[in-house]
Amino acid sequence: MAFRAFRSQSVSTQGAYNLAHKTTEEHVPSKVAQSTVACFYKAIVAGFWRNVSVLWCKNLMNHTLHVMVDSVGDDSQFSCKIDVKPWPFWSKKGYKTFEVEGNHVEVYCSDYYVVLVSDEEVVLLLGDYKKKAYKRTKSRPALVEAMLLLKKENIFGKKSFSTKARFDEKLENKYYIFIRSKHTTNSKGVNC
């Protein structure tokens, strides 16, 4: 007989969308050609269910990773920013710590994963190489995994873009999504 933890909080799709719009607008300072990926999770951080936002921004000159954790009582956020070197021969490993309502939270990142650790427990693990991530953090897996609420991508660059997604975590099938744009922009940034 397997024990399965139940999530005690309801999830509002509209609230997650508002959070996505607010977060991506706050942390994208300029209107240059910049690609962003924002993922919003519900995870147990510092003993409470909290919204966790992971925002990855990439433009020609830099790559940044923002991790934000919402407060339980009010609208404040605790955040951490990691600048990743965009050059191919530089190590892309990073480590930062920050406080969430008096609790120590660590963020580890590498070429292949991003890990959020709270109370010596991996509360959020994104990417591949899970064994290496657990070995590097020296932390145990969470009893209840984080839940993906929303993923928002803004991609600039090529006329075509492809990605893969899994719409149901229980199924192993991945769907491939291919987007081709016929729109081009002139030198003033106006769609033609």
MDTraj code that builds the backbone (N, CA, C; nanometers):
import mdtraj as md
import numpy as np

residues = "MET ALA PHE ARG ALA PHE ARG SER GLN SER VAL SER THR GLN GLY ALA TYR ASN LEU ALA HIS LYS THR THR GLU GLU HIS VAL PRO SER LYS VAL ALA GLN SER THR VAL ALA CYS PHE TYR LYS ALA ILE VAL ALA GLY PHE TRP ARG ASN VAL SER VAL LEU TRP CYS LYS ASN LEU MET ASN HIS THR LEU HIS VAL MET VAL ASP SER VAL GLY ASP ASP SER GLN PHE SER CYS LYS ILE ASP VAL LYS PRO TRP PRO PHE TRP SER LYS LYS GLY TYR LYS THR PHE GLU VAL GLU GLY ASN HIS VAL GLU VAL TYR CYS SER ASP TYR TYR VAL VAL LEU VAL SER ASP GLU GLU VAL VAL LEU LEU LEU GLY ASP TYR LYS LYS LYS ALA TYR LYS ARG THR LYS SER ARG PRO ALA LEU VAL GLU ALA MET LEU LEU LEU LYS LYS GLU ASN ILE PHE GLY LYS LYS SER PHE SER THR LYS ALA ARG PHE ASP GLU LYS LEU GLU ASN LYS TYR TYR ILE PHE ILE ARG SER LYS HIS THR THR ASN SER LYS GLY VAL ASN CYS".split()
xyz = np.array([
    [0.0842, -0.1174, 0.0000],
    [0.0000, 0.0000, 0.0000],
    [0.0886, 0.1234, 0.0000],
    [0.0665, 0.2120, -0.0911],
    [0.1493, 0.3314, -0.1040],
    [0.0791, 0.4510, -0.0416],
    [0.1570, 0.5316, 0.0251],
    [0.1044, 0.6551, 0.0820],
    [0.1268, 0.7675, -0.0169],
    [0.0249, 0.8432, -0.0432],
    [0.0369, 0.9560, -0.1365],
    [-0.0104, 1.0820, -0.0650],
    [0.0763, 1.1799, -0.0559],
    [0.0410, 1.3052, 0.0109],
    [-0.0540, 1.3858, -0.0770],
    [-0.1517, 1.4456, -0.0151],
    [-0.2473, 1.5271, -0.0888],
    [-0.2107, 1.6740, -0.0739],
    [-0.2363, 1.7482, -0.1751],
    [-0.2091, 1.8919, -0.1711],
    [-0.3267, 1.9597, -0.1012],
    [-0.2947, 2.0388, -0.0009],
    [-0.4005, 2.0966, 0.0812],
    [-0.4523, 2.2295, 0.0291],
    [-0.3860, 2.2868, -0.0706],
    [-0.4299, 2.4159, -0.1210],
    [-0.4854, 2.4016, -0.2608],
    [-0.5867, 2.4800, -0.2900],
    [-0.6402, 2.4794, -0.4251],
    [-0.5543, 2.5684, -0.5129],
    [-0.5559, 2.5422, -0.6413],
    [-0.4743, 2.6166, -0.7356],
    [-0.5664, 2.6923, -0.8287],
    [-0.5451, 2.8208, -0.8396],
    [-0.6248, 2.9047, -0.9277],
    [-0.5456, 2.9339, -1.0534],
    [-0.6000, 2.8991, -1.1687],
    [-0.5321, 2.9250, -1.2952],
    [-0.5210, 3.0742, -1.3204],
    [-0.6247, 3.1501, -1.2889],
    [-0.6210, 3.2949, -1.3107],
    [-0.5145, 3.3589, -1.2227],
    [-0.5023, 3.3150, -1.0983],
    [-0.3999, 3.3689, -1.0094],
    [-0.2604, 3.3388, -1.0598],
    [-0.2403, 3.2200, -1.1131],
    [-0.1097, 3.1842, -1.1684],
    [-0.0791, 3.2682, -1.2912],
    [-0.1804, 3.2949, -1.3751],
    [-0.1578, 3.3780, -1.4933],
    [-0.1212, 3.5202, -1.4527],
    [-0.1927, 3.5758, -1.3526],
    [-0.1606, 3.7108, -1.3053],
    [-0.0199, 3.7158, -1.2487],
    [0.0194, 3.6130, -1.1754],
    [0.1543, 3.6050, -1.1213],
    [0.2566, 3.5999, -1.2334],
    [0.2278, 3.5242, -1.3387],
    [0.3201, 3.5141, -1.4520],
    [0.3365, 3.6482, -1.5205],
    [0.2272, 3.7178, -1.5432],
    [0.2336, 3.8471, -1.6111],
    [0.3100, 3.9480, -1.5258],
    [0.2813, 3.9518, -1.3963],
    [0.3466, 4.0454, -1.3053],
    [0.4962, 4.0175, -1.2964],
    [0.5349, 3.8930, -1.2804],
    [0.6751, 3.8581, -1.2625],
    [0.7563, 3.8828, -1.3880],
    [0.7080, 3.8432, -1.5038],
    [0.7864, 3.8610, -1.6255],
    [0.7973, 4.0074, -1.6628],
    [0.6972, 4.0890, -1.6326],
    [0.7062, 4.2312, -1.6635],
    [0.8036, 4.3019, -1.5703],
    [0.8117, 4.2600, -1.4430],
    [0.9005, 4.3251, -1.3479],
    [1.0470, 4.2998, -1.3791],
    [1.0822, 4.1809, -1.4225],
    [1.2220, 4.1435, -1.4346],
    [1.2764, 4.1503, -1.5761],
    [1.2027, 4.2019, -1.6695],
    [1.2539, 4.2224, -1.8045],
    [1.2624, 4.3731, -1.8251],
    [1.3806, 4.4330, -1.7942],
    [1.3892, 4.5775, -1.7884],
    [1.3825, 4.6488, -1.9216],
    [1.4286, 4.5908, -2.0286],
    [1.4312, 4.6619, -2.1555],
    [1.3579, 4.5816, -2.2613],
    [1.3321, 4.6466, -2.3730],
    [1.2572, 4.5827, -2.4804],
    [1.3496, 4.5318, -2.5905],
    [1.4728, 4.4931, -2.5563],
    [1.5629, 4.4366, -2.6560],
    [1.5171, 4.2955, -2.6884],
    [1.5717, 4.2401, -2.7958],
    [1.5366, 4.1035, -2.8344],
    [1.5869, 4.0094, -2.7259],
    [1.4964, 3.9650, -2.6432],
    [1.5325, 3.8841, -2.5278],
    [1.4363, 3.7666, -2.5174],
    [1.4906, 3.6504, -2.4919],
    [1.4089, 3.5319, -2.4721],
    [1.3925, 3.5095, -2.3229],
    [1.2708, 3.4763, -2.2818],
    [1.2451, 3.4490, -2.1412],
    [1.1633, 3.3213, -2.1283],
    [1.1906, 3.2482, -2.0225],
    [1.1106, 3.1323, -1.9849],
    [1.0777, 3.1499, -1.8377],
    [0.9507, 3.1523, -1.8055],
    [0.9058, 3.1683, -1.6677],
    [0.8254, 3.0452, -1.6287],
    [0.8648, 2.9823, -1.5198],
    [0.7936, 2.8657, -1.4674],
    [0.7468, 2.8984, -1.3263],
    [0.6243, 2.8599, -1.2953],
    [0.5658, 2.8890, -1.1662],
    [0.5245, 2.7576, -1.1011],
    [0.5708, 2.7382, -0.9782],
    [0.5502, 2.6137, -0.9061],
    [0.4867, 2.6422, -0.7714],
    [0.4266, 2.5393, -0.7153],
    [0.3809, 2.5393, -0.5770],
    [0.4691, 2.4361, -0.5075],
    [0.5445, 2.4797, -0.4051],
    [0.6385, 2.3906, -0.3374],
    [0.6405, 2.4232, -0.1881],
    [0.6853, 2.3265, -0.1102],
    [0.6992, 2.3484, 0.0336],
    [0.8379, 2.4066, 0.0582],
    [0.8417, 2.5358, 0.0921],
    [0.9668, 2.6052, 0.1224],
    [0.9547, 2.6614, 0.2630],
    [1.0522, 2.6310, 0.3471],
    [1.0542, 2.6779, 0.4863],
    [0.9279, 2.6358, 0.5611],
    [0.8789, 2.5161, 0.5317],
    [0.7676, 2.4593, 0.6059],
    [0.6285, 2.4955, 0.5590],
    [0.6146, 2.5790, 0.4570],
    [0.4834, 2.6210, 0.4086],
    [0.4750, 2.6044, 0.2575],
    [0.3511, 2.5809, 0.2082],
    [0.3287, 2.5813, 0.0637],
    [0.3431, 2.7243, 0.0146],
    [0.4291, 2.7446, -0.0837],
    [0.4535, 2.8784, -0.1364],
    [0.4602, 2.8728, -0.2886],
    [0.4338, 2.9869, -0.3510],
    [0.4554, 2.9995, -0.4948],
    [0.6033, 3.0265, -0.5185],
    [0.6622, 2.9496, -0.6093],
    [0.8025, 2.9664, -0.6460],
    [0.8069, 2.9986, -0.7946],
    [0.8727, 3.1082, -0.8291],
    [0.8852, 3.1511, -0.9686],
    [1.0299, 3.1362, -1.0111],
    [1.0507, 3.0744, -1.1257],
    [1.1843, 3.0613, -1.1836],
    [1.1793, 3.1296, -1.3193],
    [1.2609, 3.2334, -1.3363],
    [1.2617, 3.3127, -1.4589],
    [1.4014, 3.3098, -1.5183],
    [1.4123, 3.2598, -1.6405],
    [1.5385, 3.2544, -1.7131],
    [1.5302, 3.3541, -1.8269],
    [1.6269, 3.4460, -1.8338],
    [1.6314, 3.5485, -1.9388],
    [1.7620, 3.5358, -2.0152],
    [1.7533, 3.5482, -2.1464],
    [1.8721, 3.5380, -2.2302],
    [1.8620, 3.6420, -2.3406],
    [1.9690, 3.7199, -2.3559],
    [1.9808, 3.8070, -2.4718],
    [2.1221, 3.7913, -2.5265],
    [2.1625, 3.8793, -2.6132],
    [2.2917, 3.8655, -2.6794],
    [2.4088, 3.8716, -2.5817],
    [2.3980, 3.9515, -2.4773],
    [2.5118, 3.9755, -2.3886],
    [2.5114, 3.8956, -2.2588],
    [2.3972, 3.8561, -2.2077],
    [2.3994, 3.7860, -2.0792],
    [2.2840, 3.6877, -2.0652],
    [2.3019, 3.5985, -1.9694],
    [2.1985, 3.5038, -1.9283],
    [2.1788, 3.5245, -1.7788],
    [2.0557, 3.5319, -1.7343],
    [2.0292, 3.5447, -1.5917],
    [1.9210, 3.4459, -1.5503],
    [1.9284, 3.4071, -1.4254],
    [1.8310, 3.3172, -1.3655],
    [1.7801, 3.3844, -1.2387],
    [1.6499, 3.4074, -1.2308],
    [1.5867, 3.4669, -1.1133],
    [1.5029, 3.3587, -1.0464],
    [1.5170, 3.3449, -0.9153],
    [1.4322, 3.2551, -0.8373],
    [1.3633, 3.3409, -0.7325],
    [1.2299, 3.3373, -0.7306],
    [1.1520, 3.4172, -0.6372],
    [1.0578, 3.3268, -0.5590],
    [1.0510, 3.3506, -0.4284],
    [0.9640, 3.2738, -0.3401],
    [0.8688, 3.3716, -0.2737],
    [0.7388, 3.3444, -0.2823],
    [0.6382, 3.4324, -0.2234],
    [0.6313, 3.4133, -0.0731],
    [0.5943, 3.5203, -0.0049],
    [0.5709, 3.5157, 0.1382],
    [0.4351, 3.4511, 0.1642],
    [0.4175, 3.3959, 0.2827],
    [0.2905, 3.3318, 0.3158],
    [0.1842, 3.4359, 0.3498],
    [0.2204, 3.5375, 0.4280],
    [0.1213, 3.6297, 0.4804],
    [0.0870, 3.7480, 0.3932],
    [0.1818, 3.7995, 0.3167],
    [0.1546, 3.9206, 0.2391],
    [0.2033, 3.9030, 0.0958],
    [0.2095, 4.0136, 0.0216],
    [0.2463, 4.0079, -0.1200],
    [0.3959, 4.0229, -0.1449],
    [0.4778, 4.0161, -0.0419],
    [0.6219, 4.0332, -0.0631],
    [0.6843, 3.9066, -0.1210],
    [0.7988, 3.9263, -0.1872],
    [0.8724, 3.8151, -0.2473],
    [1.0167, 3.8184, -0.2004],
    [1.0743, 3.7006, -0.1870],
    [1.2157, 3.6863, -0.1568],
    [1.2807, 3.6369, -0.2847],
    [1.3887, 3.7023, -0.3278],
    [1.4427, 3.6672, -0.4591],
    [1.5931, 3.6492, -0.4557],
    [1.6390, 3.5811, -0.5589],
    [1.7802, 3.5526, -0.5787],
    [1.8069, 3.5605, -0.7281],
    [1.9167, 3.6255, -0.7662],
    [1.9514, 3.6395, -0.9076],
    [2.0902, 3.5806, -0.9294],
    [2.1009, 3.4963, -1.0315],
    [2.2291, 3.4365, -1.0682],
    [2.2599, 3.4765, -1.2115],
    [2.3758, 3.5381, -1.2314],
    [2.4226, 3.5715, -1.3660],
    [2.5034, 3.4541, -1.4187],
    [2.4618, 3.4012, -1.5316],
    [2.5292, 3.2870, -1.5935],
    [2.6143, 3.3397, -1.7080],
    [2.7375, 3.2945, -1.7153],
    [2.8270, 3.3398, -1.8220],
    [2.7825, 3.2794, -1.9549],
    [2.7602, 3.3620, -2.0589],
    [2.7105, 3.3099, -2.1862],
    [2.8188, 3.2530, -2.2775],
    [2.9440, 3.2652, -2.2394],
    [3.0506, 3.2203, -2.3280],
    [3.0702, 3.0705, -2.3163],
    [3.1007, 3.0032, -2.4261],
    [3.0973, 2.8568, -2.4279],
    [3.2007, 2.7880, -2.3397],
    [3.3139, 2.8497, -2.3106],
    [3.4178, 2.7795, -2.2359],
    [3.4203, 2.8152, -2.0876],
    [3.3232, 2.8912, -2.0403],
    [3.3151, 2.9252, -1.8994],
    [3.2244, 2.8242, -1.8298],
    [3.2570, 2.7937, -1.7068],
    [3.1738, 2.7027, -1.6292],
    [3.0397, 2.7689, -1.6002],
    [2.9334, 2.6950, -1.6148],
    [2.8002, 2.7502, -1.5934],
    [2.7406, 2.7048, -1.4598],
    [2.8257, 2.6700, -1.3651],
    [2.7770, 2.6320, -1.2333],
    [2.7591, 2.7568, -1.1482],
    [2.6567, 2.7555, -1.0656],
    [2.6316, 2.8687, -0.9785],
    [2.5730, 2.8238, -0.8463],
    [2.5894, 2.9099, -0.7461],
    [2.5382, 2.8811, -0.6125],
    [2.5098, 3.0139, -0.5438],
    [2.3915, 3.0280, -0.4900],
    [2.3545, 3.1475, -0.4138],
    [2.2665, 3.1048, -0.2975],
    [2.2675, 3.1858, -0.1943],
    [2.1785, 3.1638, -0.0805],
    [2.0988, 3.2912, -0.0551],
    [1.9811, 3.2739, 0.0011],
    [1.9003, 3.3872, 0.0446],
    [1.8092, 3.3421, 0.1571],
    [1.7503, 3.4384, 0.2253],
    [1.6652, 3.4109, 0.3404],
    [1.5183, 3.4233, 0.3013],
    [1.4383, 3.3289, 0.3467],
    [1.2933, 3.3342, 0.3294],
    [1.2322, 3.3300, 0.4683],
    [1.1881, 3.4462, 0.5148],
    [1.1268, 3.4607, 0.6473],
    [1.2117, 3.3947, 0.7557],
    [1.3418, 3.4247, 0.7536],
    [1.4336, 3.3746, 0.8550],
    [1.4894, 3.2358, 0.8293],
    [1.4510, 3.1713, 0.7219],
    [1.5006, 3.0374, 0.6890],
    [1.5994, 3.0454, 0.5735],
    [1.7060, 2.9695, 0.5846],
    [1.8136, 2.9662, 0.4860],
    [1.7699, 2.8821, 0.3650],
    [1.7745, 2.9412, 0.2441],
    [1.7385, 2.8717, 0.1202],
    [1.8566, 2.8814, 0.0249],
    [1.8903, 2.7702, -0.0410],
    [2.0039, 2.7649, -0.1328],
    [1.9558, 2.7366, -0.2742],
    [2.0227, 2.7986, -0.3715],
    [1.9944, 2.7743, -0.5131],
    [2.1233, 2.7268, -0.5776],
    [2.1181, 2.6089, -0.6394],
    [2.2304, 2.5533, -0.7139],
    [2.1899, 2.5481, -0.8607],
    [2.2824, 2.5834, -0.9490],
    [2.2520, 2.5679, -1.0911],
    [2.3748, 2.5167, -1.1638],
    [2.3494, 2.4486, -1.2724],
    [2.4532, 2.3918, -1.3567],
    [2.4027, 2.3991, -1.5001],
    [2.4794, 2.3420, -1.5914],
    [2.4347, 2.3354, -1.7305],
    [2.3045, 2.2574, -1.7438],
    [2.2820, 2.1632, -1.6540],
    [2.1748, 2.0663, -1.6744],
    [2.0678, 2.0655, -1.5662],
    [2.0796, 2.1468, -1.4633],
    [1.9780, 2.1466, -1.3589],
    [1.9787, 2.2768, -1.2797],
    [1.8645, 2.3030, -1.2138],
    [1.8490, 2.4095, -1.1153],
    [1.7832, 2.3451, -0.9944],
    [1.8405, 2.3677, -0.8757],
    [1.7917, 2.3038, -0.7541],
    [1.7656, 2.4108, -0.6484],
    [1.6520, 2.3995, -0.5807],
    [1.6184, 2.4857, -0.4680],
    [1.6150, 2.3980, -0.3434],
    [1.6973, 2.4325, -0.2431],
    [1.7101, 2.3521, -0.1216],
    [1.6643, 2.4346, -0.0024],
    [1.5760, 2.3761, 0.0788],
    [1.5281, 2.4389, 0.2013],
    [1.5227, 2.3326, 0.3099],
    [1.5757, 2.3636, 0.4267],
    [1.5780, 2.2702, 0.5404],
    [1.6432, 2.1370, 0.5031],
    [1.7553, 2.1436, 0.4314],
    [1.8310, 2.0258, 0.3867],
    [1.7460, 1.9301, 0.3035],
    [1.6500, 1.9842, 0.2309],
    [1.5609, 1.9050, 0.1472],
    [1.5499, 1.9719, 0.0106],
    [1.5613, 1.8928, -0.0955],
    [1.5476, 1.9453, -0.2315],
    [1.3986, 1.9656, -0.2576],
    [1.3548, 2.0914, -0.2539],
    [1.2122, 2.1203, -0.2695],
    [1.1737, 2.1437, -0.4146],
    [1.2715, 2.1778, -0.4998],
    [1.2446, 2.1980, -0.6418],
    [1.3676, 2.1564, -0.7198],
    [1.3490, 2.0652, -0.8151],
    [1.4583, 2.0168, -0.8998],
    [1.4123, 2.0235, -1.0441],
    [1.4801, 2.1064, -1.1223],
    [1.4475, 2.1240, -1.2631],
    [1.5637, 2.0748, -1.3466],
    [1.5341, 1.9955, -1.4481],
    [1.6378, 1.9553, -1.5414],
    [1.6771, 1.8098, -1.5316],
    [1.7893, 1.7804, -1.5977],
    [1.8425, 1.6454, -1.6041],
    [1.9495, 1.6266, -1.4965],
    [2.0078, 1.5089, -1.4949],
    [2.1167, 1.4746, -1.4019],
    [2.0735, 1.4886, -1.2560],
    [1.9654, 1.4241, -1.2214],
    [1.9144, 1.4328, -1.0851],
    [2.0118, 1.3743, -0.9838],
    [2.0794, 1.2646, -1.0205],
    [2.1755, 1.2045, -0.9279],
    [2.2889, 1.3008, -0.8963],
    [2.3397, 1.3694, -0.9995],
    [2.4466, 1.4669, -0.9770],
    [2.3971, 1.5842, -0.8925],
    [2.2737, 1.6239, -0.9126],
    [2.2179, 1.7349, -0.8346],
    [2.2080, 1.6972, -0.6872],
    [2.1586, 1.5773, -0.6567],
    [2.1496, 1.5337, -0.5173],
    [2.2884, 1.5189, -0.4559],
    [2.3834, 1.4709, -0.5342],
    [2.5201, 1.4544, -0.4841],
    [2.5829, 1.5899, -0.4528],
    [2.5625, 1.6875, -0.5403],
    [2.6219, 1.8199, -0.5199],
    [2.5600, 1.8920, -0.4003],
    [2.4292, 1.8819, -0.3840],
    [2.3626, 1.9539, -0.2753],
    [2.3743, 1.8825, -0.1412],
    [2.4019, 1.7528, -0.1434],
    [2.4088, 1.6710, -0.0215],
    [2.2793, 1.6833, 0.0592],
    [2.1678, 1.6830, -0.0130],
    [2.0360, 1.6970, 0.0492],
    [1.9462, 1.5823, 0.0068],
    [1.8451, 1.5574, 0.0864],
    [1.7514, 1.4488, 0.0566],
    [1.6387, 1.4998, -0.0335],
    [1.5731, 1.4099, -0.1059],
    [1.4579, 1.4511, -0.1879],
    [1.3401, 1.4922, -0.0994],
    [1.2554, 1.5764, -0.1517],
    [1.1362, 1.6197, -0.0784],
    [1.0358, 1.5054, -0.0705],
    [0.9591, 1.5027, 0.0363],
    [0.8555, 1.4006, 0.0499],
    [0.7433, 1.4233, -0.0506],
    [0.7148, 1.5501, -0.0793],
    [0.6120, 1.5866, -0.1767],
    [0.6792, 1.6736, -0.2824],
    [0.6698, 1.6319, -0.4081],
    [0.7337, 1.7068, -0.5161],
    [0.6596, 1.8371, -0.5445],
    [0.7331, 1.9326, -0.5983],
    [0.6738, 2.0607, -0.6373],
    [0.5771, 2.0390, -0.7532],
    [0.4756, 2.1245, -0.7598],
    [0.3733, 2.1123, -0.8628],
    [0.3858, 2.2298, -0.9599],
    [0.3976, 2.1992, -1.0893],
    [0.4043, 2.3026, -1.1916],
    [0.2665, 2.3643, -1.2105],
    [0.2578, 2.4965, -1.1954],
    [0.1317, 2.5675, -1.2148],
    [0.1201, 2.6243, -1.3550],
    [0.2293, 2.6841, -1.4040],
    [0.2237, 2.7556, -1.5301],
    [0.3639, 2.7685, -1.5872],
    [0.3726, 2.7622, -1.7193],
    [0.4991, 2.7867, -1.7882],
    [0.4708, 2.8850, -1.9007],
    [0.5499, 2.9907, -1.9060],
    [0.5307, 3.0950, -2.0059],
    [0.6639, 3.1185, -2.0761],
    [0.6632, 3.1133, -2.2102],
    [0.7854, 3.1324, -2.2881],
    [0.7658, 3.2460, -2.3875],
    [0.8635, 3.3343, -2.3952],
    [0.8699, 3.4386, -2.4970],
    [1.0030, 3.4209, -2.5683],
    [0.9978, 3.3795, -2.6924],
    [1.1187, 3.3486, -2.7677],
    [1.1327, 3.4479, -2.8820],
    [1.2511, 3.5060, -2.8941],
    [1.2825, 3.5959, -3.0041],
    [1.3972, 3.5362, -3.0836],
    [1.3956, 3.5559, -3.2116],
    [1.5073, 3.5072, -3.2912],
    [1.4619, 3.4472, -3.4210],
    [1.4716, 3.3177, -3.4324],
    [1.4447, 3.2481, -3.5575],
    [1.2976, 3.2569, -3.5967],
    [1.2721, 3.2205, -3.7203],
    [1.1339, 3.2181, -3.7682],
    [1.0603, 3.0936, -3.7218],
    [1.1336, 2.9952, -3.6731],
    [1.0683, 2.8744, -3.6241],
    [1.1227, 2.8402, -3.4862],
    [1.0386, 2.7749, -3.4077],
    [1.0738, 2.7377, -3.2716],
    [1.0087, 2.6035, -3.2417],
    [1.0824, 2.5162, -3.1764],
    [1.0243, 2.3873, -3.1388],
    [1.0577, 2.3584, -2.9932],
    [0.9676, 2.2893, -2.9284],
    [0.9865, 2.2492, -2.7900],
    [0.9084, 2.1205, -2.7678],
    [0.9254, 2.0598, -2.6524],
    [0.8454, 1.9426, -2.6190],
    [0.7838, 1.9651, -2.4822],
    [0.6667, 1.9076, -2.4620],
    [0.5934, 1.9280, -2.3379],
    [0.5189, 1.8013, -2.3009],
    [0.4998, 1.7835, -2.1728],
    [0.4193, 1.6733, -2.1214],
    [0.2979, 1.7367, -2.0546],
    [0.1782, 1.7044, -2.1029],
    [0.0572, 1.7673, -2.0532],
    [-0.0011, 1.6949, -1.9325],
    [0.0381, 1.5720, -1.9103],
    [-0.0072, 1.4972, -1.7944],
    [0.1144, 1.4302, -1.7330],
    [0.1441, 1.4616, -1.6070],
    [0.2633, 1.4079, -1.5414],
    [0.2584, 1.2555, -1.5277],
    [0.1388, 1.1982, -1.5268],
    [0.1259, 1.0538, -1.5092],
    [0.1610, 0.9773, -1.6361],
    [0.1466, 1.0426, -1.7508],
    [0.1745, 0.9771, -1.8782],
    [0.3185, 1.0004, -1.9192],
    [0.3758, 0.9055, -1.9854],
    [0.5135, 0.9176, -2.0321],
    [0.5235, 0.9884, -2.1665],
    [0.4112, 1.0051, -2.2361],
    [0.4140, 1.0654, -2.3695],
    [0.4529, 1.2121, -2.3623],
    [0.5413, 1.2511, -2.4524],
    [0.5770, 1.3915, -2.4674],
    [0.5281, 1.4367, -2.6033],
    [0.4772, 1.5569, -2.6095],
    [0.4272, 1.6128, -2.7335],
    [0.5271, 1.7152, -2.7845],
    [0.5522, 1.7095, -2.9132],
    [0.6434, 1.8039, -2.9751],
    [0.5619, 1.9171, -3.0354],
    [0.6015, 2.0393, -3.0045],
    [0.5313, 2.1585, -3.0509],
    [0.6255, 2.2341, -3.1430],
    [0.5790, 2.2644, -3.2623],
    [0.6598, 2.3371, -3.3596],
    [0.5830, 2.4611, -3.4018],
    [0.6469, 2.5767, -3.3899],
    [0.5832, 2.7034, -3.4243],
    [0.6650, 2.7693, -3.5340],
    [0.5976, 2.8065, -3.6404],
    [0.6638, 2.8757, -3.7509],
    [0.5942, 3.0104, -3.7689],
    [0.6727, 3.1158, -3.7755],
    [0.6184, 3.2501, -3.7900],
    [0.6413, 3.3004, -3.9310],
    [0.5381, 3.3576, -3.9897],
    [0.5510, 3.4188, -4.1216],
    [0.5743, 3.5682, -4.1091],
    [0.5611, 3.6206, -3.9885],
    [0.5783, 3.7641, -3.9672],
    [0.7262, 3.7973, -3.9566],
    [0.7640, 3.9085, -4.0150],
    [0.8990, 3.9616, -4.0001],
    [0.8869, 4.1039, -3.9488],
    [0.9945, 4.1568, -3.8964],
    [0.9921, 4.2937, -3.8474],
    [1.0890, 4.3778, -3.9269],
    [1.0532, 4.5031, -3.9472],
    [1.1452, 4.5931, -4.0155],
    [1.2390, 4.6568, -3.9132],
    [1.3214, 4.7509, -3.9534],
    [1.4215, 4.8084, -3.8640],
    [1.3598, 4.8852, -3.7472],
    [1.2343, 4.9253, -3.7581],
    [1.1685, 4.9971, -3.6493],
    [1.0937, 4.9028, -3.5559],
    [1.0994, 4.7732, -3.5794],
    [1.0344, 4.6769, -3.4928],
    [0.8866, 4.6591, -3.5193],
    [0.8384, 4.7013, -3.6349],
    [0.6966, 4.6907, -3.6691],
    [0.6748, 4.5642, -3.7506],
    [0.5710, 4.4891, -3.7176],
    [0.5406, 4.3667, -3.7923],
    [0.5005, 4.3997, -3.9351],
    [0.5514, 4.3236, -4.0294],
    [0.5186, 4.3432, -4.1714],
    [0.4305, 4.2303, -4.2195],
])
top = md.Topology()
chain = top.add_chain()
for i, resn in enumerate(residues, 1):
    res = top.add_residue(resn, chain, resSeq=i)
    for name in ("N", "CA", "C"):
        top.add_atom(name, md.element.get_by_symbol(name[0]), res)
traj = md.Trajectory(xyz[None], top)
